[in-house]
Amino acid sequence: MARPLRIEYPGALYHVLDRGNQRLEVFQRKCDCETFLDKLSLFIADYNIEIYCYCLMTNHFHLLLRTNESNLGKFMQSFLTSFTVTINRRNGKTGHLFHGRYKALLVENQKYISVLSKYIHLNPVRVKKNKSLPVSEMKRLLDTYPWSSYLATIGLSEPPDFLKTDTILHMWGDKCEDQMTAYRSYVENGLYKEVENPFDLAIRQQIIGSETFAEKIARKYLLKRNPENARDNYELFKAARVLPPEEIVKLTAKAFNTTVEKTLARKDKHMQARKLAMFLCCKYCVSKHPLTEIADLFSVSLSGLTKTRDIVQNGNDQVLMEKAVEVKSAISQG
């Protein structure tokens, strides 16, 4: 399977995750966690990285960070290689500690920092064995878990020198104590209901943010570059190879045995074709054609377009899905 292209630029915000190779435990002892944080502190200084949030679990870790230079890949490679060498030497082993490439979701802006940090900080109570605990016990676990930035963020422990808690807290009041109390309540509210997985929020595989932000990133950082290697080529090809919306409408109309004019018109008889065409235009055209342009083609508002897209994407209309496969096949052959 082709891997998503890395998007790097100065000031980029990322949610980074990596798991142990074959889901085996990486952080088996206290010294493993301490080594990870020591290495993190060392390499973020070398690569000019800001850390806002972290959590180490037995077989994976989460980081919420900002790169002040275009260097996420170089940072992660140097950091994880150094950590792996140290742990392997300590354990008398060789080979990979982590499973393949780390995941890195590009995050739009401050709006998502609180949501992502809550998800990350709730990791200790989200593991299967702890999900059935009483809320009081989960709170106790959160307030005593040592390998997360949560305690430092809410003032229950001294923050490590590298952790920038202000970035999360400044949205939660004016005074430091009020900020910590409000943020703590915000995280604890996640104990009463399911917290949305950031990977469910992601669009285009690796971006958490609005369609407008995703379009901007694709235009500025993906479509103008050459793939670094053969593995990147397919993903870049998909991003760059964009059919005009009119061609998508034409192929959809053909699949429904109707005309382009009828597909674009607001007629109940041809509404299925219209809905599918809107969905496919959003899926295949947005890298070069703004959503506003697609909305104008169908004579709907931007919200009307995205609402229809979401209905088709989240629905289970069997006929519509079969037609979608037919149109997608025509697109790939074209």
C-alpha positions in Angstrom: 0.0 0.0 0.0 1.3 3.5 -0.9 2.2 5.6 2.1 0.8 9.1 2.6 3.1 11.9 1.5 4.7 13.9 4.4 3.8 17.5 4.4 6.4 19.7 6.0 6.7 23.5 6.4 7.9 26.0 9.1 5.3 26.4 11.8 3.4 23.1 11.1 1.4 21.5 13.9 1.3 17.7 14.1 -0.2 14.9 16.1 2.5 12.2 15.9 1.9 8.5 16.9 4.0 5.4 16.6 3.5 1.8 17.9 5.8 -0.9 18.9 6.9 -3.4 16.3 4.2 -6.1 16.1 2.5 -4.1 18.9 5.0 -5.4 21.3 5.9 -3.3 24.4 8.4 -0.6 24.0 8.2 1.1 27.4 8.6 -1.9 29.7 10.4 -0.1 32.6 10.6 3.3 34.2 14.1 3.7 32.7 12.7 3.2 29.1 10.2 6.1 29.6 12.9 8.3 31.2 15.2 7.6 28.2 12.5 8.5 25.7 11.8 11.8 27.4 15.6 12.6 27.8 16.1 11.9 24.1 13.0 14.0 23.2 14.4 16.9 25.2 17.8 16.6 23.5 16.5 16.4 19.9 13.8 19.0 20.1 16.5 21.5 21.1 18.6 20.4 18.1 15.8 20.6 15.6 13.9 23.6 17.0 10.7 21.7 17.9 8.0 22.7 20.4 6.3 20.0 22.4 2.8 20.8 23.7 1.6 17.4 24.9 2.7 13.8 25.2 1.7 10.4 26.5 3.8 7.2 26.7 1.9 3.9 26.8 3.4 0.5 27.0 3.4 -0.2 23.3 2.9 3.3 21.7 3.4 7.0 22.2 1.6 10.3 21.2 3.2 13.7 20.7 1.5 17.0 19.9 4.2 19.3 18.5 5.1 22.2 16.2 8.1 22.4 13.9 9.6 25.8 13.5 11.5 24.5 10.5 10.6 22.1 7.7 12.2 19.2 9.5 9.7 16.7 11.0 11.1 13.7 9.1 14.7 14.5 10.0 13.8 15.1 13.6 11.8 11.9 14.0 14.4 9.8 12.3 17.2 11.1 14.4 15.2 11.0 17.6 13.7 7.5 17.2 17.0 6.0 15.9 18.9 7.3 18.9 16.2 6.0 21.3 16.1 2.6 19.5 19.9 2.2 19.6 20.0 3.0 23.4 17.2 0.6 24.3 18.6 -2.2 22.1 22.0 -1.8 23.6 20.5 -1.8 27.1 18.5 -5.0 26.3 21.2 -6.7 24.3 19.0 -6.8 21.2 19.0 -5.5 17.6 16.3 -4.5 15.1 13.3 -2.2 15.0 11.4 -1.1 18.1 8.6 0.6 16.2 6.2 -0.6 13.5 7.0 1.0 10.2 6.8 4.7 9.7 5.3 6.9 12.4 1.9 8.5 11.7 1.8 12.2 11.6 -1.5 14.2 11.2 -1.1 17.8 10.1 -3.3 20.0 12.3 -4.8 23.2 11.1 -4.6 25.5 14.0 -5.1 26.3 17.7 -8.8 25.3 17.4 -7.8 21.6 17.5 -5.1 21.7 20.1 -7.5 21.2 23.1 -9.4 18.4 21.3 -6.2 16.5 20.5 -4.6 17.0 23.9 -7.7 15.7 25.6 -7.6 12.6 23.5 -3.9 12.1 24.2 -4.1 12.7 27.9 -7.0 10.3 28.2 -5.0 7.4 26.8 -4.2 5.8 30.1 -7.9 5.2 30.8 -8.9 4.4 27.2 -7.0 1.1 27.2 -9.4 -1.9 27.2 -8.6 -3.1 30.8 -9.4 0.4 32.2 -12.5 1.3 30.3 -14.8 -0.5 32.7 -13.4 1.2 35.8 -15.6 3.5 37.9 -15.2 7.2 37.0 -13.7 7.9 40.4 -11.0 5.2 39.7 -10.3 6.6 36.2 -9.8 10.1 37.7 -7.4 8.6 40.2 -5.5 6.9 37.4 -5.3 10.1 35.4 -4.1 12.0 38.5 -1.3 9.5 39.1 -0.2 8.4 35.7 3.5 9.6 35.5 4.3 9.2 31.7 2.0 11.9 30.3 2.1 15.7 30.2 -1.3 15.9 31.9 -0.1 16.2 35.5 2.2 19.0 34.5 -0.5 20.8 32.5 -2.9 20.8 35.4 -0.3 21.8 38.0 0.1 18.5 39.8 3.7 18.1 38.9 6.6 20.2 37.8 6.7 20.3 33.9 9.8 19.2 32.2 11.9 22.0 30.7 10.9 21.2 27.1 7.1 21.2 27.7 5.1 24.3 26.7 1.9 24.0 28.7 0.9 27.6 28.0 -0.1 26.7 24.4 -2.9 24.5 25.7 -3.8 26.4 28.8 -4.1 30.0 27.5 -7.5 29.1 25.9 -9.0 28.2 29.4 -9.0 31.6 31.2 -6.8 34.5 32.3 -5.2 33.3 35.5 -3.0 30.2 35.6 -4.9 28.5 38.4 -8.2 29.1 36.6 -6.8 27.7 33.3 -5.6 24.5 35.0 -8.9 24.0 36.8 -10.9 24.6 33.6 -8.7 22.3 31.5 -8.8 19.6 34.1 -12.6 19.6 34.0 -12.6 19.6 30.2 -10.4 16.4 30.1 -12.4 14.7 32.9 -15.6 15.3 31.0 -14.1 12.8 28.5 -14.5 10.1 31.1 -18.3 10.2 30.8 -18.5 9.8 27.0 -16.6 8.5 24.1 -13.9 10.9 22.9 -13.6 11.2 19.1 -10.5 9.6 17.6 -8.4 12.2 15.9 -7.9 9.8 13.0 -11.7 9.9 12.4 -11.4 13.7 12.2 -8.7 13.5 9.5 -9.5 14.3 5.9 -7.4 13.2 2.9 -5.7 10.7 5.3 -3.4 13.0 7.1 -5.0 16.5 7.7 -7.1 17.6 10.6 -8.8 20.8 9.6 -11.2 22.4 7.2 -11.6 21.6 3.5 -10.2 25.1 2.8 -7.1 24.3 4.8 -6.7 21.0 3.1 -7.0 22.6 -0.3 -4.5 25.2 0.6 -2.0 22.6 1.8 -2.5 20.4 -1.3 -1.9 23.3 -3.7 1.1 24.8 -1.9 3.0 21.7 -0.7 1.9 18.7 -2.6 1.0 19.5 -6.2 4.2 21.4 -7.0 6.7 18.9 -5.8 8.3 15.8 -7.2 8.2 12.5 -5.4 11.4 11.7 -3.4 11.1 8.0 -4.3 9.0 5.5 -6.1 6.9 4.8 -3.0 5.8 8.4 -2.9 5.0 8.5 -6.6 1.5 7.0 -6.4 0.2 9.3 -3.7 1.6 12.3 -5.5 0.0 11.0 -8.7 -3.4 10.8 -7.0 -3.1 14.3 -5.6 -2.0 15.8 -9.0 -4.2 13.8 -11.4 -7.5 15.7 -11.0 -10.4 15.5 -13.5 -12.5 18.7 -14.2 -15.8 18.6 -12.3 -17.6 18.6 -15.6 -15.9 15.3 -16.6 -17.0 13.7 -13.3 -20.6 14.8 -14.0 -20.4 13.4 -17.5 -19.2 10.0 -16.2 -21.8 9.9 -13.5 -24.6 10.8 -15.9 -23.5 8.0 -18.2 -23.6 5.5 -15.2 -27.2 6.5 -14.6 -28.1 6.5 -18.3 -29.1 10.1 -18.2 -27.7 13.5 -19.4 -25.3 16.0 -17.9 -28.1 18.6 -17.9 -30.5 16.4 -16.0 -27.7 15.4 -13.5 -27.1 19.1 -12.8 -30.8 20.0 -12.5 -32.7 19.8 -9.2 -35.1 17.1 -10.3 -36.2 14.3 -7.9 -36.1 11.8 -10.8 -32.4 12.3 -11.2 -31.5 13.2 -7.6 -29.4 10.0 -7.1 -27.2 10.9 -10.0 -26.9 14.5 -8.8 -25.9 13.4 -5.2 -23.3 11.0 -6.4 -21.8 13.5 -8.9 -21.5 16.1 -6.0 -19.8 13.5 -3.8 -17.4 12.4 -6.5 -16.5 16.0 -7.4 -15.7 16.7 -3.8 -13.5 13.6 -3.7 -11.6 13.9 -6.9 -11.6 17.6 -7.9 -10.8 19.6 -4.8 -7.0 19.6 -5.2 -7.4 22.0 -8.2 -11.0 23.1 -8.1 -12.2 24.9 -5.0 -15.4 23.6 -3.3 -17.0 27.0 -4.1 -16.5 26.3 -7.8 -18.0 22.9 -7.5 -21.0 24.3 -5.6 -21.5 26.9 -8.3 -21.6 24.1 -10.9 -24.5 22.4 -9.1 -26.2 25.8 -8.2 -26.0 25.1 -4.4 -24.4 26.8 -1.4 -21.1 25.5 -0.1 -22.9 24.1 3.0 -25.4 22.4 0.7 -22.6 20.8 -1.2 -20.7 19.5 1.8 -23.9 18.3 3.5 -24.7 16.2 0.4 -21.1 14.9 0.3 -21.3 13.8 3.9 -24.7 12.1 3.5 -23.4 10.0 0.6 -20.1 9.3 2.3 -21.8 8.2 5.6 -24.8 6.5 4.0 -25.4 2.9 3.1 -27.4 3.2 -0.2 -26.4 0.0 -2.0 -27.5 1.3 -5.5 -25.5 4.5 -5.0 -22.4 2.6 -3.9 -22.6 0.3 -6.9 -22.9 3.3 -9.2 -20.0 4.9 -7.3 -17.8 1.9 -8.1 -18.8 2.0 -11.7 -17.9 5.7 -12.0 -14.6 5.3 -10.1 -13.6 2.5 -12.5 -14.3 4.9 -15.4 -12.3 7.6 -13.7 -9.3 5.3 -13.1 -9.4 4.1 -16.7 -9.7 7.6 -18.1 
